[in-house]
Amino acid sequence: MEDTWHDTKCLDALCDLFDDELERQENVLRVSIAQGRAARAHDIELLEAKTEALVLLIREAACHERERLRLVSAVVAAYGLPFEEQTLSDLIRIVPEPWKRRMAEFQAGMVAILEETRRVTRENRRLMRRTLNVVQNTLALLQPEDASPAAYDAAGESGTGRSFEPSFIDQRG
């Protein structure tokens, strides 16, 4: 690395972005946990608010991704890393302290947070599917079997000859 001041600035900025991303992912985990609580409490408004918060966190991460990639490219170029060695693990291997420690802490933190977020997301998905299944089964019980609309042919004539009887709950709920 020839321009030490510039390289130090790049490494500092990259590690700062890593710290920000770790915090953002911790927020994603907290919001995902809150989503599960809202779903268990059948609090649709809170569930929608938490989903909106997740969307905002994802957008924010995407915005910062471009800057992170720019800084990673600068560091990779400064150290002359070949394409196949342009991973975080390889960066950790070659950068000096204190950046080596900061990057290693980021990597360990991200692995832990992402594993926990995946677990919570899977749990939320199972909960949502079970809840949807209960709602669908309940609606099926409330819908009389003979309330299905008659089949019509291409001319618009009823193929069954029976009339449609509205059910207790229409198809829109």
C-alpha positions in Angstrom: 0.0 0.0 0.0 1.7 3.1 -1.2 -0.6 5.9 0.0 -0.8 5.0 3.7 -3.0 7.9 4.7 -5.5 7.1 1.9 -5.4 3.4 2.7 -5.9 4.1 6.4 -8.9 6.2 5.6 -10.4 3.5 3.3 -9.9 0.8 6.0 -11.4 3.1 8.7 -14.4 3.9 6.5 -14.9 0.2 5.5 -14.8 -0.9 9.1 -17.3 1.9 10.0 -19.6 0.6 7.3 -19.2 -2.9 8.7 -20.1 -1.6 12.2 -23.2 0.1 10.7 -24.2 -3.0 8.9 -23.9 -5.2 12.0 -26.1 -2.8 13.9 -28.6 -2.8 11.0 -28.7 -6.6 11.0 -29.2 -6.6 14.8 -32.2 -4.3 14.2 -33.4 -6.7 11.5 -33.3 -9.5 14.1 -35.1 -7.4 16.7 -37.8 -6.4 14.2 -38.2 -10.1 13.1 -38.7 -11.1 16.7 -41.3 -8.4 17.1 -43.0 -9.6 14.0 -43.4 -13.0 15.5 -44.8 -11.5 18.7 -47.3 -9.5 16.7 -48.4 -12.5 14.8 -48.9 -14.5 17.9 -50.9 -11.7 19.4 -52.9 -11.4 16.2 -52.0 -7.7 16.1 -52.2 -7.0 12.4 -51.4 -3.3 12.7 -48.2 -4.0 14.6 -47.3 -6.8 12.2 -47.7 -4.4 9.2 -45.6 -1.8 11.0 -42.8 -4.3 11.7 -42.9 -5.5 8.1 -42.6 -1.9 6.9 -39.7 -1.4 9.3 -38.0 -4.5 7.7 -38.5 -3.1 4.3 -36.8 0.2 5.3 -33.9 -1.6 6.9 -33.4 -3.7 3.7 -33.5 -0.5 1.5 -31.0 1.2 3.8 -28.7 -1.8 3.6 -29.0 -1.8 -0.2 -28.1 1.9 -0.3 -25.0 1.4 1.8 -24.0 -1.7 -0.2 -22.7 0.4 -3.1 -20.3 2.4 -0.8 -19.1 -0.8 0.9 -18.3 -2.4 -2.5 -16.5 0.7 -3.6 -14.3 0.6 -0.4 -13.7 -3.1 -0.7 -12.6 -2.6 -4.3 -10.2 0.1 -3.2 -8.7 -2.1 -0.4 -8.5 -5.1 -2.6 -6.7 -3.1 -5.3 -4.3 -1.6 -2.8 -3.3 -5.0 -1.6 -3.4 -6.6 -5.0 -5.7 -9.4 -4.1 -6.5 -11.8 -7.0 -10.2 -12.2 -7.8 -10.5 -15.6 -6.1 -9.2 -14.2 -2.8 -11.5 -11.2 -2.6 -13.5 -12.4 0.4 -13.8 -10.9 3.9 -11.7 -13.8 5.3 -8.9 -13.0 2.9 -9.1 -9.3 3.8 -8.9 -10.2 7.4 -5.8 -12.3 6.7 -3.9 -9.5 5.0 -4.9 -6.2 6.6 -2.9 -4.9 9.6 -4.2 -4.3 13.1 -6.5 -2.7 14.3 -8.5 -3.3 11.1 -7.9 -7.1 11.2 -9.5 -7.3 14.7 -12.4 -5.0 13.7 -13.1 -7.0 10.5 -12.9 -10.3 12.4 -15.3 -9.1 15.0 -17.7 -7.9 12.3 -17.5 -11.3 10.5 -18.2 -13.3 13.7 -21.0 -10.9 14.7 -22.6 -11.2 11.3 -22.5 -15.0 11.2 -24.1 -15.1 14.7 -26.8 -12.5 13.8 -27.6 -14.0 10.5 -28.0 -17.5 11.9 -30.3 -16.2 14.6 -32.3 -14.1 12.1 -32.7 -17.2 9.8 -34.0 -19.2 12.8 -36.5 -16.5 13.8 -37.6 -16.1 10.2 -38.2 -19.8 9.8 -40.2 -19.8 13.1 -42.2 -16.8 11.9 -42.9 -18.5 8.5 -44.1 -21.7 10.3 -46.4 -19.6 12.5 -47.8 -17.6 9.6 -48.5 -20.8 7.7 -50.2 -22.5 10.6 -52.3 -19.3 11.2 -53.3 -19.1 7.6 -54.2 -22.8 7.6 -56.5 -22.3 10.7 -58.1 -19.3 9.0 -58.7 -21.2 5.8 -60.1 -24.2 7.7 -62.4 -21.9 9.7 -63.7 -20.3 6.6 -64.3 -23.7 5.0 -66.4 -24.7 8.0 -68.4 -21.5 7.7 -68.9 -21.9 3.9 -71.7 -24.3 3.1 -70.7 -27.0 0.6 -73.6 -26.3 -1.8 -72.7 -22.6 -1.9 -70.2 -22.9 -4.7 -71.1 -20.9 -7.8 -72.5 -22.8 -10.8 -70.2 -23.6 -13.6 -70.8 -21.7 -16.9 -70.1 -22.6 -20.4 -68.7 -20.4 -23.1 -72.1 -18.9 -23.9 -72.6 -17.9 -20.3 -75.2 -20.6 -19.6 -75.2 -22.5 -16.3 -73.7 -25.9 -16.8 -75.2 -27.3 -13.6 -78.7 -25.9 -13.8 -78.7 -24.9 -10.2 -78.7 -21.4 -8.9 -76.1 -19.8 -6.8 -77.0 -19.5 -3.1 -74.9 -16.9 -1.3 -73.0 -18.2 1.7 -72.7 -16.8 5.1 -69.3 -15.4 4.1 -68.7 -14.4 0.5 -65.4 -15.3 -1.3 -63.8 -12.0 -0.3 -64.2 -12.7 3.4 
